[in-house]
Amino acid sequence: MIGIEWIAAYLVLGIFVGFMAGLLGVGGGVIMLPVLTSLFLSQGLPTEQVVHIALGTSMASIVMTSLSSMLAHHRKRGVRWDLFKAMAPGVLVGAFAATFLATILSAQALAIFFGCYMLYASIQLYLNKQPKPSSNITGTPELIAAGTTVGGVAALVSIGGGTLMVPYFTWRNIKLTTAIGTSAAIGFPLSVAGTIGYIYNGWGTPNDLGQSVGFVYLPAVIVISAMSMLFAPLGAKVAHKLPVKVLKKVFAVLLVILAAKMLIQVLSS
């Protein structure tokens, strides 16, 4: 039976993830993976399992929030559904295939990859710059290739893909608001494919947590998902009242610290 102290930890994590996602537009995966890794290590999970279960649990926790975000951007007419339809097959294949790669990689290798990605994401967030528009999208093959790449990387670090997709769309001459909305929509099939992959690849793998389906720890998913969906609208509501540009820089530094802490814990365990 899960202890009340762990439920409380997942409640706090879900609140923070949801609020920051609404406030800064930052996906929850970048927060959840390092924090869940620390929590699972504290719960006694072996090092060789901890990152895999954190990846699966984090990915499953963003399914409902990504669905909510997709619908919200659709209501604002911010989604290019033609781009979504062209990229979706690649995203699905890339995300699902990446879970097989994650399964054969060690926890240490996954932690190092996440640390490198977090350095990129933090710099992007700190500078708050998008690439200059260059040329238009060449066609469906390019979109499928881009979707496969984004889906694969996103599943390996358990994110919705926005930090990769928005710069790509902007570079390809897509208006920023449309790039954000379309990226948010693509995050839904990506998170679903990643979740299914982590369930499949972790099926039958015993762990000390119990109440898991594959590499997905259900109590954490339920609590984090519920809290993040409740508090994301609050974050969005207060965004115009707070110095968001300053907060983004502070948050970028926090992400680097979380990633470094995760690396130290996993590599030293």
Backbone as CSV, one residue per row, in Angstrom:
resi,resn,N_x,N_y,N_z,CA_x,CA_y,CA_z,C_x,C_y,C_z
1,MET,0.851,-1.196,0.000,0.000,0.000,0.000,0.885,1.244,0.000
2,ILE,0.568,2.189,-0.872,1.368,3.399,-0.969,1.169,4.275,0.261
3,GLY,2.268,4.816,0.782,2.201,5.645,1.970,1.637,7.028,1.685
4,ILE,1.035,7.626,2.693,0.428,8.946,2.538,1.463,9.992,2.175
5,GLU,2.715,9.796,2.634,3.750,10.783,2.334,4.078,10.827,0.845
6,TRP,3.959,9.649,0.178,4.232,9.627,-1.262,3.067,10.224,-2.045
7,ILE,1.839,9.962,-1.583,0.669,10.599,-2.221,0.810,12.111,-2.129
8,ALA,1.230,12.596,-0.951,1.403,14.039,-0.761,2.467,14.578,-1.715
9,ALA,3.540,13.811,-1.910,4.606,14.241,-2.819,4.091,14.336,-4.259
10,TYR,3.286,13.352,-4.680,2.725,13.389,-6.032,1.716,14.523,-6.179
11,LEU,0.981,14.822,-5.121,0.052,15.956,-5.146,0.801,17.265,-5.385
12,VAL,1.859,17.471,-4.632,2.650,18.701,-4.769,3.270,18.781,-6.160
13,LEU,3.799,17.658,-6.641,4.403,17.631,-7.970,3.369,17.969,-9.038
14,GLY,2.184,17.372,-8.941,1.133,17.637,-9.913,0.700,19.094,-9.913
15,ILE,0.578,19.683,-8.725,0.205,21.097,-8.617,1.265,21.980,-9.276
16,PHE,2.519,21.709,-8.966,3.612,22.516,-9.512,3.699,22.367,-11.026
17,VAL,3.592,21.126,-11.507,3.663,20.865,-12.949,2.546,21.599,-13.679
18,GLY,1.321,21.471,-13.184,0.183,22.110,-13.834,0.289,23.622,-13.817
19,PHE,0.637,24.178,-12.664,0.714,25.632,-12.535,1.792,26.205,-13.443
20,MET,2.976,25.585,-13.468,4.066,26.089,-14.297,3.781,25.914,-15.782
21,ALA,3.077,24.837,-16.134,2.696,24.635,-17.536,1.761,25.743,-17.994
22,GLY,0.791,26.087,-17.145,-0.123,27.161,-17.489,0.545,28.518,-17.478
23,LEU,1.462,28.735,-16.549,2.120,30.033,-16.382,3.146,30.308,-17.477
24,LEU,3.987,29.305,-17.765,5.110,29.515,-18.673,4.980,28.762,-19.995
25,GLY,3.973,27.908,-20.114,3.834,27.116,-21.327,4.878,26.029,-21.440
26,VAL,5.397,25.582,-20.302,6.439,24.550,-20.267,5.803,23.200,-19.979
27,GLY,6.118,22.212,-20.804,5.552,20.881,-20.597,5.998,20.258,-19.284
28,GLY,5.135,19.418,-18.728,5.405,18.843,-17.415,6.509,17.819,-17.374
29,GLY,6.831,17.203,-18.525,7.827,16.144,-18.531,9.190,16.588,-18.058
30,VAL,9.567,17.837,-18.397,10.891,18.320,-18.007,11.021,18.448,-16.491
31,ILE,9.894,18.614,-15.811,9.903,18.676,-14.344,9.747,17.282,-13.758
32,MET,8.805,16.523,-14.334,8.434,15.244,-13.729,9.543,14.213,-13.727
33,LEU,10.281,14.093,-14.829,11.262,13.012,-14.916,12.323,13.084,-13.811
34,PRO,12.996,14.224,-13.605,13.995,14.258,-12.534,13.394,14.120,-11.138
35,VAL,12.209,14.716,-10.932,11.589,14.625,-9.601,11.106,13.206,-9.329
36,LEU,10.469,12.575,-10.301,10.010,11.197,-10.122,11.187,10.252,-9.898
37,THR,12.286,10.484,-10.601,13.475,9.661,-10.388,13.927,9.733,-8.939
38,SER,13.958,10.936,-8.382,14.352,11.111,-6.980,13.362,10.434,-6.040
39,LEU,12.073,10.598,-6.309,11.044,10.002,-5.451,11.110,8.479,-5.490
40,PHE,11.285,7.912,-6.679,11.332,6.458,-6.801,12.587,5.879,-6.137
41,LEU,13.698,6.594,-6.234,14.904,6.151,-5.525,14.674,6.178,-4.015
42,SER,13.976,7.203,-3.549,13.667,7.308,-2.116,12.712,6.207,-1.664
43,GLN,11.888,5.708,-2.600,10.973,4.620,-2.281,11.650,3.249,-2.369
44,GLY,12.938,3.246,-2.673,13.692,1.996,-2.669,13.762,1.279,-3.988
45,LEU,13.366,1.941,-5.074,13.414,1.289,-6.385,14.869,1.138,-6.827
46,PRO,15.257,-0.029,-7.353,16.633,-0.227,-7.810,17.022,0.766,-8.905
47,THR,18.279,1.161,-8.921,18.758,2.159,-9.874,18.513,1.735,-11.320
48,GLU,18.674,0.462,-11.618,18.537,0.004,-13.002,17.107,0.109,-13.527
49,GLN,16.113,0.262,-12.633,14.719,0.391,-13.047,14.197,1.815,-12.970
50,VAL,14.848,2.649,-12.174,14.227,3.898,-11.751,13.944,4.865,-12.908
51,VAL,14.878,5.024,-13.832,14.667,5.980,-14.918,13.611,5.469,-15.892
52,HIS,13.593,4.171,-16.145,12.605,3.607,-17.058,11.179,3.815,-16.529
53,ILE,10.984,3.581,-15.234,9.648,3.755,-14.656,9.301,5.239,-14.560
54,ALA,10.297,6.075,-14.297,10.052,7.521,-14.282,9.655,8.006,-15.673
55,LEU,10.299,7.477,-16.709,9.951,7.840,-18.083,8.518,7.439,-18.417
56,GLY,8.172,6.186,-18.143,6.817,5.711,-18.448,5.750,6.435,-17.656
57,THR,6.018,6.674,-16.394,5.045,7.349,-15.530,4.867,8.798,-15.943
58,SER,5.967,9.465,-16.245,5.898,10.853,-16.690,5.142,10.969,-18.010
59,MET,5.436,10.078,-18.942,4.762,10.115,-20.240,3.257,9.897,-20.086
60,ALA,2.876,8.934,-19.257,1.453,8.662,-19.040,0.766,9.824,-18.346
61,SER,1.510,10.553,-17.520,0.924,11.663,-16.759,0.604,12.872,-17.627
62,ILE,1.200,12.955,-18.827,0.920,14.107,-19.675,-0.125,13.815,-20.755
63,VAL,-0.673,12.597,-20.760,-1.676,12.262,-21.777,-2.907,13.161,-21.657
64,MET,-3.472,13.243,-20.462,-4.708,14.010,-20.286,-4.464,15.511,-20.416
65,THR,-3.331,15.988,-19.906,-3.047,17.414,-20.028,-2.785,17.795,-21.487
66,SER,-2.153,16.911,-22.245,-1.916,17.201,-23.661,-3.227,17.182,-24.447
67,LEU,-4.145,16.297,-24.073,-5.472,16.287,-24.706,-6.202,17.595,-24.416
68,SER,-6.157,18.031,-23.168,-6.803,19.285,-22.784,-6.200,20.461,-23.534
69,SER,-4.870,20.466,-23.671,-4.190,21.539,-24.389,-4.551,21.532,-25.867
70,MET,-4.637,20.350,-26.470,-5.006,20.229,-27.867,-6.397,20.812,-28.114
71,LEU,-7.340,20.477,-27.259,-8.716,20.973,-27.419,-8.780,22.480,-27.218
72,ALA,-8.004,22.986,-26.255,-8.003,24.427,-25.994,-7.478,25.198,-27.202
73,HIS,-6.395,24.727,-27.806,-5.839,25.407,-28.983,-6.755,25.241,-30.197
74,HIS,-7.446,24.115,-30.285,-8.396,23.923,-31.379,-9.550,24.924,-31.286
75,ARG,-10.027,25.157,-30.080,-11.125,26.119,-29.896,-10.699,27.534,-30.292
76,LYS,-9.412,27.821,-30.165,-8.890,29.140,-30.536,-8.423,29.169,-31.991
77,ARG,-8.706,28.101,-32.727,-8.311,27.977,-34.140,-6.795,28.112,-34.305
78,GLY,-6.067,27.531,-33.361,-4.619,27.645,-33.395,-3.904,26.414,-33.901
79,VAL,-4.644,25.431,-34.429,-4.032,24.173,-34.874,-4.117,24.054,-36.397
80,ARG,-2.996,23.801,-37.034,-2.974,23.476,-38.463,-3.168,21.970,-38.589
81,TRP,-4.407,21.556,-38.807,-4.708,20.123,-38.823,-4.085,19.413,-40.017
82,ASP,-3.795,20.150,-41.087,-3.112,19.517,-42.219,-1.691,19.099,-41.822
83,LEU,-1.019,19.953,-41.059,0.311,19.600,-40.563,0.229,18.459,-39.548
84,PHE,-0.776,18.520,-38.698,-0.983,17.468,-37.691,-1.145,16.104,-38.363
85,LYS,-2.001,16.038,-39.373,-2.271,14.768,-40.053,-1.035,14.234,-40.763
86,ALA,-0.242,15.130,-41.328,0.963,14.688,-42.042,2.049,14.195,-41.081
87,MET,2.135,14.833,-39.913,3.205,14.485,-38.968,2.842,13.328,-38.048
88,ALA,1.559,13.115,-37.816,1.117,12.126,-36.831,1.696,10.728,-37.052
89,PRO,1.723,10.190,-38.291,2.294,8.840,-38.460,3.752,8.761,-38.001
90,GLY,4.546,9.766,-38.355,5.937,9.772,-37.936,6.089,9.902,-36.436
91,VAL,5.268,10.751,-35.829,5.300,10.942,-34.376,4.968,9.634,-33.659
92,LEU,3.933,8.953,-34.128,3.522,7.696,-33.503,4.622,6.638,-33.601
93,VAL,5.196,6.500,-34.777,6.248,5.500,-34.981,7.493,5.861,-34.175
94,GLY,7.885,7.130,-34.233,9.090,7.562,-33.527,8.978,7.377,-32.024
95,ALA,7.842,7.794,-31.449,7.658,7.689,-30.000,7.603,6.233,-29.552
96,PHE,6.852,5.414,-30.294,6.716,4.006,-29.916,8.053,3.280,-30.053
97,ALA,8.775,3.529,-31.151,10.058,2.858,-31.376,11.082,3.265,-30.324
98,ALA,11.050,4.521,-29.904,12.032,5.005,-28.929,11.903,4.296,-27.590
99,THR,10.708,3.819,-27.251,10.538,3.115,-25.979,11.282,1.775,-25.990
100,PHE,11.437,1.164,-27.162,12.225,-0.069,-27.268,13.698,0.243,-27.033
101,LEU,14.159,1.380,-27.586,15.544,1.793,-27.368,15.781,2.107,-25.889
102,ALA,14.821,2.807,-25.273,14.954,3.155,-23.857,15.082,1.910,-22.994
103,THR,14.376,0.857,-23.368,14.376,-0.380,-22.582,15.752,-1.036,-22.547
104,ILE,16.495,-0.942,-23.660,17.796,-1.614,-23.706,18.934,-0.709,-23.208
105,LEU,18.643,0.584,-23.053,19.658,1.489,-22.519,19.680,1.418,-21.002
106,SER,20.816,1.663,-20.418,20.931,1.668,-18.960,20.331,2.949,-18.387
107,ALA,20.042,2.905,-17.095,19.538,4.094,-16.412,20.559,5.229,-16.511
108,GLN,21.821,4.893,-16.429,22.866,5.907,-16.504,22.893,6.582,-17.877
109,ALA,22.782,5.781,-18.935,22.785,6.338,-20.291,21.579,7.240,-20.511
110,LEU,20.411,6.820,-20.022,19.196,7.628,-20.152,19.323,8.933,-19.379
111,ALA,19.910,8.868,-18.200,20.084,10.076,-17.381,21.025,11.064,-18.069
112,ILE,22.080,10.570,-18.681,23.027,11.437,-19.396,22.344,12.082,-20.594
113,PHE,21.567,11.305,-21.349,20.846,11.841,-22.495,19.866,12.920,-22.049
114,PHE,19.154,12.658,-20.949,18.207,13.642,-20.430,18.946,14.912,-19.990
115,GLY,20.086,14.752,-19.350,20.857,15.908,-18.912,21.284,16.783,-20.080
116,CYS,21.718,16.157,-21.161,22.112,16.908,-22.358,20.913,17.636,-22.964
117,TYR,19.788,16.938,-23.011,18.591,17.573,-23.564,18.142,18.744,-22.693
118,MET,18.217,18.565,-21.376,17.783,19.620,-20.469,18.665,20.851,-20.595
119,LEU,19.929,20.671,-20.883,20.816,21.811,-21.098,20.343,22.614,-22.310
120,TYR,20.008,21.909,-23.387,19.467,22.563,-24.585,18.161,23.284,-24.272
121,ALA,17.232,22.589,-23.600,15.920,23.168,-23.310,16.035,24.376,-22.386
122,SER,16.934,24.311,-21.431,17.105,25.416,-20.485,17.678,26.656,-21.166
123,ILE,18.638,26.448,-22.057,19.203,27.575,-22.801,18.135,28.215,-23.670
124,GLN,17.348,27.379,-24.337,16.261,27.884,-25.177,15.266,28.693,-24.350
125,LEU,14.925,28.172,-23.176,13.966,28.849,-22.306,14.548,30.139,-21.745
126,TYR,15.812,30.112,-21.357,16.461,31.285,-20.763,16.575,32.428,-21.769
127,LEU,16.988,32.097,-22.985,17.162,33.121,-24.016,15.837,33.557,-24.631
128,ASN,14.842,32.648,-24.581,13.497,32.932,-25.099,13.540,33.396,-26.555
129,LYS,14.354,32.694,-27.349,14.481,33.051,-28.749,14.014,31.905,-29.637
130,GLN,13.406,32.273,-30.765,13.018,31.295,-31.763,13.860,31.530,-33.014
131,PRO,14.134,30.471,-33.791,14.906,30.663,-35.028,14.170,31.549,-36.019
132,LYS,14.929,32.242,-36.845,14.308,33.106,-37.850,13.667,32.253,-38.942
133,PRO,12.483,32.662,-39.425,11.851,31.916,-40.517,12.787,31.826,-41.710
134,SER,12.881,30.640,-42.293,13.791,30.422,-43.405,13.024,30.162,-44.696
135,SER,12.548,28.945,-44.848,11.810,28.582,-46.058,10.607,27.743,-45.661
136,ASN,9.726,27.509,-46.595,8.511,26.764,-46.313,8.760,25.261,-46.280
137,ILE,7.825,24.542,-45.674,7.903,23.077,-45.613,7.840,22.509,-47.026
138,THR,8.709,21.554,-47.307,8.824,21.036,-48.679,7.733,20.027,-49.036
139,GLY,7.135,19.381,-48.049,6.100,18.409,-48.357,5.942,17.375,-47.259
140,THR,5.092,16.380,-47.521,4.774,15.357,-46.523,5.983,14.543,-46.072
141,PRO,6.885,14.121,-46.970,8.050,13.351,-46.495,8.850,14.099,-45.428
142,GLU,9.007,15.409,-45.603,9.734,16.185,-44.592,8.996,16.167,-43.262
143,LEU,7.677,16.323,-43.297,6.888,16.347,-42.071,6.924,14.993,-41.361
144,ILE,6.891,13.914,-42.118,6.973,12.581,-41.515,8.337,12.386,-40.857
145,ALA,9.397,12.810,-41.544,10.750,12.680,-40.979,10.887,13.526,-39.715
146,ALA,10.365,14.749,-39.762,10.429,15.621,-38.593,9.632,15.033,-37.436
147,GLY,8.445,14.500,-37.741,7.604,13.893,-36.711,8.266,12.683,-36.074
148,THR,8.918,11.862,-36.897,9.603,10.674,-36.374,10.745,11.070,-35.445
149,THR,11.509,12.071,-35.847,12.631,12.537,-35.030,12.149,13.116,-33.705
150,VAL,11.174,14.005,-33.786,10.646,14.631,-32.570,10.014,13.588,-31.655
151,GLY,9.239,12.670,-32.230,8.604,11.625,-31.429,9.623,10.763,-30.718
152,GLY,10.706,10.421,-31.421,11.737,9.586,-30.812,12.458,10.268,-29.667
153,VAL,12.895,11.504,-29.901,13.604,12.237,-28.848,12.684,12.502,-27.664
154,ALA,11.441,12.901,-27.964,10.496,13.228,-26.894,10.201,12.030,-26.003
155,ALA,10.078,10.846,-26.588,9.805,9.656,-25.785,10.992,9.268,-24.918
156,LEU,12.202,9.593,-25.362,13.402,9.262,-24.583,13.609,10.194,-23.391
157,VAL,12.986,11.387,-23.450,13.085,12.322,-22.319,11.728,12.609,-21.703
158,SER,10.689,11.951,-22.228,9.333,12.015,-21.687,8.765,13.430,-21.669
159,ILE,8.666,14.020,-22.881,8.069,15.337,-23.028,7.045,15.293,-24.159
160,GLY,6.287,16.369,-24.288,5.302,16.453,-25.354,5.875,16.897,-26.680
161,GLY,7.125,17.334,-26.684,7.802,17.673,-27.932,7.783,19.140,-28.320
162,GLY,7.179,19.995,-27.497,7.051,21.397,-27.852,8.369,22.131,-27.997
163,THR,9.358,21.788,-27.165,10.648,22.480,-27.231,11.404,22.165,-28.516
164,LEU,10.991,21.098,-29.204,11.580,20.766,-30.502,10.681,21.200,-31.651
165,MET,9.375,21.004,-31.484,8.429,21.237,-32.564,8.225,22.716,-32.869
166,VAL,8.114,23.544,-31.825,7.862,24.977,-32.048,9.019,25.630,-32.812
167,PRO,10.290,25.412,-32.413,11.382,25.994,-33.214,11.383,25.498,-34.666
168,TYR,11.053,24.214,-34.856,11.014,23.681,-36.220,9.945,24.383,-37.051
169,PHE,8.743,24.500,-36.513,7.667,25.171,-37.241,8.009,26.635,-37.512
170,THR,8.600,27.299,-36.525,8.964,28.709,-36.696,10.001,28.858,-37.802
171,TRP,10.991,27.975,-37.785,12.016,27.973,-38.827,11.402,27.756,-40.209
172,ARG,10.350,26.969,-40.256,9.683,26.665,-41.520,8.552,27.646,-41.836
173,ASN,8.659,28.845,-41.279,7.799,29.961,-41.662,6.339,29.801,-41.222
174,ILE,6.114,29.080,-40.119,4.778,28.962,-39.541,4.637,30.005,-38.430
175,LYS,3.551,30.747,-38.425,3.319,31.775,-37.408,3.439,31.179,-36.006
176,LEU,4.029,31.940,-35.077,4.362,31.408,-33.759,3.146,30.848,-33.031
177,THR,2.023,31.578,-33.037,0.831,31.090,-32.327,0.329,29.782,-32.935
178,THR,0.421,29.661,-34.245,0.023,28.417,-34.914,1.024,27.306,-34.621
179,ALA,2.297,27.662,-34.559,3.334,26.673,-34.234,3.101,26.102,-32.838
180,ILE,2.766,26.970,-31.891,2.517,26.525,-30.519,1.278,25.641,-30.456
181,GLY,0.198,26.069,-31.107,-1.049,25.301,-31.087,-0.921,23.949,-31.759
182,THR,-0.253,23.916,-32.912,-0.080,22.649,-33.634,0.846,21.719,-32.867
183,SER,1.893,22.281,-32.279,2.798,21.483,-31.455,2.065,20.875,-30.261
184,ALA,1.199,21.675,-29.630,0.421,21.169,-28.495,-0.480,20.022,-28.917
185,ALA,-1.087,20.141,-30.100,-1.968,19.080,-30.596,-1.185,17.796,-30.867
186,ILE,-0.012,17.923,-31.446,0.816,16.758,-31.758,1.287,16.059,-30.484
187,GLY,1.362,16.815,-29.388,1.775,16.222,-28.117,0.845,15.130,-27.622
188,PHE,-0.422,15.167,-28.049,-1.365,14.145,-27.580,-1.064,12.768,-28.171
189,PRO,-1.032,12.580,-29.505,-0.684,11.247,-30.018,0.716,10.809,-29.613
190,LEU,1.626,11.772,-29.466,2.984,11.434,-29.035,2.967,10.805,-27.640
191,SER,2.251,11.433,-26.725,2.218,10.916,-25.352,1.479,9.579,-25.267
192,VAL,0.451,9.411,-26.086,-0.277,8.136,-26.103,0.623,7.014,-26.621
193,ALA,1.314,7.269,-27.734,2.206,6.250,-28.303,3.340,5.909,-27.338
194,GLY,3.905,6.930,-26.697,4.968,6.698,-25.739,4.496,5.897,-24.536
195,THR,3.315,6.217,-24.055,2.755,5.492,-22.913,2.530,4.023,-23.244
196,ILE,1.927,3.767,-24.405,1.687,2.383,-24.830,3.012,1.630,-24.953
197,GLY,4.021,2.312,-25.504,5.328,1.679,-25.656,5.968,1.326,-24.322
198,TYR,5.870,2.221,-23.344,6.463,1.940,-22.027,5.666,0.872,-21.266
199,ILE,4.374,0.802,-21.506,3.591,-0.286,-20.908,4.006,-1.620,-21.528
200,TYR,4.093,-1.652,-22.849,4.434,-2.888,-23.562,5.831,-3.382,-23.187
201,ASN,6.802,-2.470,-23.214,8.184,-2.873,-22.968,8.464,-3.211,-21.511
202,GLY,7.640,-2.693,-20.615,7.837,-3.008,-19.206,6.928,-4.099,-18.690
203,TRP,6.120,-4.663,-19.586,5.147,-5.684,-19.178,5.865,-6.909,-18.602
204,GLY,5.453,-7.304,-17.441,6.040,-8.481,-16.799,7.343,-8.210,-16.073
205,THR,7.827,-6.954,-16.114,9.057,-6.614,-15.395,8.713,-6.325,-13.935
206,PRO,9.178,-7.131,-13.011,8.829,-6.903,-11.597,9.544,-5.675,-11.041
207,ASN,8.851,-4.955,-10.163,9.513,-3.864,-9.446,8.942,-3.782,-8.036
208,ASP,9.600,-3.010,-7.204,9.248,-2.959,-5.789,8.108,-1.999,-5.475
209,LEU,7.589,-1.303,-6.489,6.533,-0.328,-6.235,5.153,-0.970,-6.177
210,GLY,4.915,-1.980,-7.024,3.579,-2.547,-7.127,2.655,-1.553,-7.823
211,GLN,1.429,-1.955,-8.093,0.414,-1.089,-8.704,0.927,-0.429,-9.989
212,SER,1.745,-1.179,-10.722,2.304,-0.670,-11.969,1.768,-1.480,-13.139
213,VAL,1.701,-0.811,-14.290,1.400,-1.491,-15.550,2.596,-1.241,-16.457
214,GLY,3.408,-2.266,-16.662,4.655,-2.066,-17.383,5.535,-1.091,-16.622
215,PHE,6.041,-0.094,-17.331,6.870,0.923,-16.700,6.060,2.132,-16.229
216,VAL,4.760,1.968,-16.087,3.886,3.069,-15.667,3.368,2.812,-14.258
217,TYR,3.682,3.707,-13.342,3.255,3.583,-11.946,1.933,4.331,-11.777
218,LEU,0.846,3.589,-11.667,-0.499,4.153,-11.741,-0.842,5.172,-10.652
219,PRO,-0.521,4.943,-9.372,-0.884,5.951,-8.364,-0.311,7.331,-8.675
220,ALA,0.935,7.376,-9.126,1.554,8.657,-9.463,0.858,9.290,-10.661
221,VAL,0.539,8.481,-11.662,-0.127,9.001,-12.856,-1.471,9.632,-12.506
222,ILE,-2.262,8.936,-11.710,-3.605,9.416,-11.374,-3.542,10.735,-10.602
223,VAL,-2.691,10.770,-9.585,-2.607,11.974,-8.742,-2.017,13.152,-9.511
224,ILE,-0.922,12.929,-10.214,-0.264,14.017,-10.942,-1.165,14.554,-12.051
225,SER,-1.810,13.655,-12.796,-2.693,14.081,-13.888,-3.835,14.941,-13.369
226,ALA,-4.467,14.495,-12.285,-5.607,15.236,-11.727,-5.184,16.626,-11.261
227,MET,-4.088,16.700,-10.537,-3.639,17.987,-10.002,-3.157,18.929,-11.098
228,SER,-2.438,18.388,-12.078,-1.916,19.256,-13.138,-3.045,19.838,-13.983
229,MET,-4.094,19.052,-14.248,-5.224,19.566,-15.020,-6.005,20.612,-14.237
230,LEU,-6.048,20.471,-12.911,-6.754,21.444,-12.075,-5.997,22.772,-11.999
231,PHE,-4.670,22.707,-11.945,-3.887,23.914,-11.679,-3.311,24.581,-12.922
232,ALA,-3.362,23.924,-14.077,-2.894,24.567,-15.310,-3.712,25.820,-15.641
233,PRO,-5.047,25.773,-15.539,-5.828,26.997,-15.813,-5.487,28.137,-14.855
234,LEU,-5.171,27.808,-13.604,-4.800,28.849,-12.646,-3.488,29.514,-13.064
235,GLY,-2.531,28.699,-13.506,-1.262,29.259,-13.974,-1.461,30.180,-15.161
236,ALA,-2.317,29.769,-16.094,-2.608,30.597,-17.265,-3.309,31.894,-16.867
237,LYS,-4.156,31.811,-15.849,-4.926,32.975,-15.403,-4.039,34.052,-14.791
238,VAL,-3.022,33.640,-14.047,-2.161,34.617,-13.367,-0.932,34.987,-14.195
239,ALA,-0.803,34.420,-15.387,0.392,34.656,-16.199,0.592,36.138,-16.492
240,HIS,-0.518,36.843,-16.766,-0.389,38.264,-17.124,-0.144,39.152,-15.909
241,LYS,-0.212,38.576,-14.703,-0.006,39.360,-13.478,1.419,39.223,-12.934
242,LEU,2.185,38.287,-13.483,3.527,38.013,-12.978,4.574,38.309,-14.056
243,PRO,5.806,38.582,-13.656,6.889,38.844,-14.629,7.361,37.551,-15.292
244,VAL,6.623,37.120,-16.300,6.862,35.810,-16.914,8.274,35.702,-17.491
245,LYS,8.785,36.774,-18.100,10.127,36.709,-18.697,11.188,36.414,-17.644
246,VAL,11.049,37.043,-16.482,11.992,36.797,-15.389,11.820,35.382,-14.856
247,LEU,10.564,34.963,-14.698,10.282,33.630,-14.176,10.824,32.541,-15.098
248,LYS,10.787,32.767,-16.400,11.321,31.785,-17.347,12.824,31.586,-17.132
249,LYS,13.529,32.665,-16.869,14.961,32.560,-16.640,15.247,31.795,-15.337
250,VAL,14.471,32.099,-14.298,14.630,31.396,-13.022,14.311,29.918,-13.196
251,PHE,13.246,29.639,-13.934,12.817,28.263,-14.150,13.862,27.492,-14.957
252,ALA,14.481,28.160,-15.925,15.532,27.516,-16.721,16.686,27.069,-15.831
253,VAL,17.057,27.912,-14.879,18.126,27.557,-13.937,17.683,26.385,-13.061
254,LEU,16.423,26.408,-12.631,15.883,25.319,-11.814,15.947,23.990,-12.568
255,LEU,15.635,24.010,-13.859,15.669,22.787,-14.658,17.079,22.209,-14.722
256,VAL,18.071,23.078,-14.855,19.456,22.614,-14.887,19.827,21.956,-13.553
257,ILE,19.378,22.575,-12.455,19.670,22.021,-11.127,19.008,20.650,-10.958
258,LEU,17.740,20.537,-11.385,17.018,19.261,-11.271,17.702,18.175,-12.099
259,ALA,18.102,18.532,-13.322,18.772,17.557,-14.187,20.107,17.129,-13.594
260,ALA,20.844,18.095,-13.043,22.134,17.768,-12.426,21.951,16.858,-11.219
261,LYS,20.938,17.145,-10.410,20.651,16.322,-9.240,20.302,14.892,-9.658
262,MET,19.504,14.763,-10.722,19.142,13.445,-11.221,20.380,12.691,-11.692
263,LEU,21.255,13.371,-12.445,22.474,12.738,-12.917,23.338,12.233,-11.769
264,ILE,23.521,13.070,-10.762,24.346,12.710,-9.618,23.769,11.499,-8.897
265,GLN,22.445,11.517,-8.694,21.797,10.412,-7.970,21.928,9.094,-8.717
266,VAL,21.652,9.128,-10.027,21.660,7.889,-10.812,23.081,7.375,-11.007
267,LEU,24.010,8.270,-11.312,25.381,7.842,-11.591,26.118,7.392,-10.332
268,SER,25.684,7.885,-9.181,26.371,7.526,-7.941,25.708,6.365,-7.201
269,SER,24.522,5.928,-7.689,23.788,4.848,-6.990,24.393,3.484,-7.352
